[in-house]
Amino acid sequence: MLLGGFNSHVTHHLFPTVSAAHHLALTPIVQAVARKHGLKYTETTFPGVIRAHFRMLRRMGRGPEVRPVPIISAQPAGASA
C-alpha cells in the first residue's frame, strides 16, 4: 500500500498491532462508530494529503508563533488604588 491508506490512518492508530491488510476492512466500522458517537471523521485524497503536508511545512518554517503575554493586575477588578 504505497500510495493509499490515507483514510485508514486512524484505524492504524487505533489498532497498531493489526496487519495493514485488514485496515481497509476495519475503516468503515471505525467510521460508523465515530458517526454513532457524533465524532467527525475526515477523509482526504492524495492531492489533499500533499497540500496539507506543504501547509504544515510552511507553518513550521515560520518559527514559533509569538503571542502577547496578558497583563495580569495585582488588584481585583473594580478595586481602586
Contacts in CASP RR format, 6 or more apart in sequence:
PFRMAT RR
TARGET T0000
AUTHOR 0000-0000-0000
METHOD contacts of the structure
MODEL  1
MLLGGFNSHVTHHLFPTVSAAHHLALTPIVQAVARKHGLKYTETTFPGVI
RAHFRMLRRMGRGPEVRPVPIISAQPAGASA
1 20 0 8 1.000
3 46 0 8 1.000
4 46 0 8 1.000
5 23 0 8 1.000
5 24 0 8 1.000
6 43 0 8 1.000
6 44 0 8 1.000
6 45 0 8 1.000
6 46 0 8 1.000
6 49 0 8 1.000
7 27 0 8 1.000
7 43 0 8 1.000
7 44 0 8 1.000
8 23 0 8 1.000
8 24 0 8 1.000
8 26 0 8 1.000
8 27 0 8 1.000
10 27 0 8 1.000
10 30 0 8 1.000
10 41 0 8 1.000
11 18 0 8 1.000
11 23 0 8 1.000
11 26 0 8 1.000
11 27 0 8 1.000
11 30 0 8 1.000
12 20 0 8 1.000
12 23 0 8 1.000
14 30 0 8 1.000
15 22 0 8 1.000
15 23 0 8 1.000
15 26 0 8 1.000
18 26 0 8 1.000
30 41 0 8 1.000
31 41 0 8 1.000
34 40 0 8 1.000
34 41 0 8 1.000
35 41 0 8 1.000
44 52 0 8 1.000
75 81 0 8 1.000
END
